[in-house]
């Protein structure tokens, strides 16, 4: 058998013109353009080389990333031929709205998805009335009504910890909606933009945007700060929650344990998700 090497790729992208991460027939996706660049640099995969990307988190259409991580297995001999120039060659073929920031060998026990200990997202909102700066229009939501920072943080506090977030998720068959949120808070930056930071072991589909949508309703005074936490008693998606638009959301970081713990973490995550 051909000896393989596993590579970790750190990727960033502007999600505005992508139909999400996952490859889809007839649609422009991040995985699609990345796989095309890999194929052109490394040669079309043969029967002994299935070109597959495993990603830390499948972002939806319109969602951005500055800290996405994926891995791929390649023939070791081919990697050794190109190791010194691989990153430069790949980026020469990538479109301007997607960049590969790093390509490094990792142990076979590393799994970009299951070895991860956390994902961290940020959601940007401008409530100044005239909207975000034009250069930030693709990653910042324009909110026409004033938002109260204290109310936003009060709503966020009630969502911390491990809960069943079914009210905020698109449920998938045979998949749990129990998640553990380790961080959820809002801040105002110097330009008056509001930024929500949310970190958890993992997220369900549309969960972060649903949480943001619920907190925005509190921030503008339509709901009380206790309302989002009360929804945690539900065991199905709440029709009262509005999903915030995709373009305000960015995946900013994915965390991993020490190298010796990759396999154990992956095994524990697989059991938990089952």
C-alpha positions in Angstrom: 0.0 0.0 0.0 1.1 3.6 -0.7 2.4 5.3 2.5 0.2 8.2 3.4 0.8 11.4 5.3 -1.9 13.5 7.0 -1.9 17.2 6.6 -3.6 19.9 8.6 -4.8 22.9 6.5 -5.7 26.2 8.2 -8.1 28.1 5.9 -9.9 31.5 5.9 -12.6 32.7 3.5 -15.1 35.4 2.8 -18.3 33.4 2.6 -20.4 36.0 0.7 -20.1 34.2 -2.7 -19.9 30.6 -1.4 -22.8 28.2 -0.9 -21.2 27.1 2.3 -18.3 24.7 3.0 -19.5 21.4 1.7 -19.2 20.4 -1.9 -22.5 20.6 -3.8 -23.1 19.8 -7.5 -23.4 23.0 -9.6 -22.6 25.3 -6.6 -19.5 27.2 -5.7 -18.3 26.0 -2.2 -15.1 26.4 -0.2 -14.4 22.6 -0.2 -15.0 22.7 -4.0 -12.4 25.4 -4.7 -9.9 23.9 -2.2 -10.2 20.4 -3.8 -9.8 21.9 -7.2 -6.5 23.6 -6.2 -5.3 20.4 -4.5 -6.0 18.3 -7.6 -4.2 20.7 -9.9 -1.1 20.9 -7.7 -0.9 17.3 -6.7 -2.4 15.6 -9.7 -5.8 13.9 -10.0 -6.2 11.2 -7.3 -6.1 7.6 -8.4 -7.8 4.6 -7.0 -5.3 4.4 -4.1 -5.7 8.1 -3.2 -9.2 9.2 -2.4 -9.1 13.0 -2.1 -11.3 13.8 0.8 -11.3 16.8 3.1 -12.4 16.4 6.7 -13.4 19.8 8.2 -13.8 21.1 11.7 -17.1 22.8 11.1 -19.3 22.9 8.0 -20.2 26.6 7.7 -23.5 27.5 6.0 -23.8 29.6 2.9 -22.7 33.2 3.6 -20.8 32.4 6.8 -17.1 33.5 6.9 -14.1 31.9 8.5 -10.7 33.2 9.7 -9.9 30.0 11.7 -11.2 27.1 9.8 -9.3 23.8 10.0 -9.4 20.7 7.8 -7.3 17.6 7.1 -6.4 15.5 4.2 -4.4 12.3 3.6 -1.9 12.3 0.7 0.8 9.9 -0.6 3.8 10.7 1.5 6.1 10.5 -1.6 4.1 13.2 -3.4 4.1 15.5 -0.4 7.8 15.2 0.1 8.3 16.3 -3.5 6.3 19.5 -3.0 6.6 20.2 0.7 8.7 23.3 0.3 6.4 25.0 -2.2 3.0 23.4 -1.5 1.5 26.3 0.4 2.6 28.9 -2.3 1.4 26.7 -5.2 -2.0 26.1 -3.6 -2.6 29.8 -2.9 -1.6 30.7 -6.4 -4.6 28.7 -7.6 -7.1 29.8 -4.9 -9.6 32.5 -5.6 -9.2 35.9 -3.9 -11.9 35.2 -1.3 -10.3 32.1 0.1 -6.8 31.6 1.5 -4.8 28.6 2.9 -2.8 30.0 5.8 -0.9 26.9 6.8 -0.2 23.3 5.7 1.6 21.1 8.2 2.0 17.4 8.7 0.1 15.9 11.7 -0.2 12.5 13.3 -2.6 10.1 11.8 -4.6 10.3 15.1 -5.4 14.0 14.3 -9.0 14.5 13.1 -10.0 18.0 12.2 -13.6 17.4 13.2 -13.6 14.9 16.1 -10.3 15.9 17.8 -11.5 19.5 18.3 -12.1 20.6 21.8 -14.0 23.8 20.9 -15.2 26.1 18.1 -15.3 29.8 18.6 -17.5 32.2 16.5 -18.1 35.9 16.4 -21.2 37.7 15.2 -20.9 41.4 14.3 -23.9 43.9 14.5 -24.0 47.6 13.8 -26.9 49.4 15.4 -25.9 53.0 14.6 -28.8 53.5 12.2 -26.7 54.3 9.1 -25.2 50.8 9.0 -21.7 49.4 9.0 -18.7 50.9 7.3 -18.9 50.0 3.6 -15.7 47.8 3.9 -17.4 45.8 6.6 -20.8 45.4 4.9 -20.2 41.7 4.1 -19.4 40.6 7.7 -21.5 42.9 9.8 -25.3 43.0 10.2 -27.0 46.4 9.9 -29.5 46.7 12.8 -31.7 49.8 12.5 -32.9 49.8 16.1 -30.7 50.6 19.2 -29.4 47.6 21.1 -28.8 47.6 24.9 -25.4 45.9 25.7 -26.5 45.0 29.3 -29.7 43.3 28.1 -27.7 41.4 25.5 -25.3 40.1 28.1 -28.1 39.3 30.6 -29.7 37.1 27.9 -26.4 35.5 27.1 -25.7 34.6 30.7 -28.8 32.4 30.8 -27.6 30.3 27.9 -24.2 29.3 29.3 -23.4 25.7 30.3 -24.6 22.4 29.0 -28.2 22.2 27.8 -30.4 20.7 25.2 -30.5 23.4 22.5 -33.2 21.8 20.5 -35.2 25.1 20.4 -32.3 26.7 18.6 -31.2 23.9 16.2 -32.2 22.2 13.0 -32.6 18.6 14.3 -30.9 15.8 12.5 -32.0 12.2 12.8 -30.0 10.2 15.4 -28.0 13.3 16.4 -28.0 14.9 19.8 -28.8 18.6 20.3 -27.1 18.7 23.7 -24.2 21.1 23.6 -21.9 22.8 26.2 -21.4 26.6 25.8 -18.3 27.7 27.6 -18.4 31.3 26.5 -21.2 33.7 25.4 -20.8 37.4 25.7 -21.2 40.7 23.9 -18.9 43.7 23.7 -18.9 47.1 22.0 -15.8 47.9 19.9 -14.2 51.3 19.4 -16.3 51.8 16.2 -19.5 51.1 18.2 -20.0 47.7 16.5 -21.5 45.1 18.8 -19.7 41.7 18.7 -21.0 38.5 20.2 -18.4 35.8 21.0 -19.7 32.2 21.5 -17.5 29.2 22.2 -18.7 25.6 22.6 -17.5 22.0 22.1 -19.6 22.0 19.0 -22.7 23.5 17.5 -25.8 22.2 15.7 -26.8 23.6 12.3 -27.9 27.2 12.5 -27.5 27.2 16.3 -25.3 30.2 16.7 -27.4 32.3 14.4 -30.5 31.3 16.3 -29.0 32.2 19.6 -28.0 35.6 18.2 -31.5 36.1 16.8 -33.0 35.4 20.2 -30.6 37.7 22.0 -31.2 40.6 19.5 -34.9 40.4 20.4 -33.9 41.0 24.0 -31.4 43.7 23.2 -33.9 45.8 21.4 -36.5 45.3 24.2 -39.0 43.1 22.5 -38.3 40.2 24.9 -37.2 39.9 28.5 -33.6 38.8 29.3 -34.9 35.5 30.7 -36.8 34.5 27.6 -34.0 32.7 25.6 -33.1 30.6 28.7 -36.8 29.6 29.1 -36.7 28.1 25.6 -34.2 25.5 26.7 -37.1 23.5 28.2 -38.4 22.8 24.6 -37.5 19.6 22.8 -38.1 20.9 19.3 -37.2 24.0 17.3 -39.0 27.1 18.5 -41.0 29.0 15.8 -40.5 32.2 17.9 -36.8 32.4 17.3 -35.7 34.3 14.2 -32.4 33.1 12.7 -30.0 36.0 12.3 -28.6 36.5 8.8 -25.5 34.4 7.8 -23.2 37.3 6.8 -22.6 38.6 10.3 -21.1 35.3 11.5 -17.4 34.3 11.3 -15.7 31.1 12.6 -12.6 32.6 14.3 -10.9 29.6 16.0 -10.9 25.8 16.5 -9.1 24.4 19.5 -7.3 21.1 19.8 -5.6 19.2 22.7 -2.0 18.2 22.9 -0.8 15.8 20.2 -0.8 12.8 22.5 -4.6 13.3 23.2 -5.8 13.5 19.6 -7.1 10.0 19.4 -8.7 9.9 22.9 -10.5 13.2 22.2 -11.8 11.9 18.8 -13.1 8.7 20.4 -14.8 10.6 23.2 -16.4 13.1 20.7 -17.8 10.3 18.6 -19.4 8.6 21.6 -20.9 11.9 22.7 -22.4 12.8 19.3 -23.9 9.3 19.0 
